[in-house]
């Protein structure tokens, strides 16, 4: 009984194989054989590509705008950081109470 390790494919490899299946130049069995993948897996990747292809163009370019004024966790972290810096400066300058 031979134990073979599971093959891990990157997203770009999956996309390449799925695009090849979408093009239809080769059959799914030929694509699977060329890439050492099970034909069912090629079919799943092709279906996933077709289902999610539209969402690639839905996002707007550029970074998302976040309202930094309403993020209490970030503000509390900043307050804590500033208090620590103030205590350190007081200690180093000799103004400690």
PyMOL commands that set and color helices and strands:
alter all, ss='L'
color gray80, all
select helices_A, chain A and resi 11-23+28-35+39-52+54-57+68-70+72-93
alter helices_A, ss='H'
color red, helices_A
deselect
rebuild
show_as cartoon
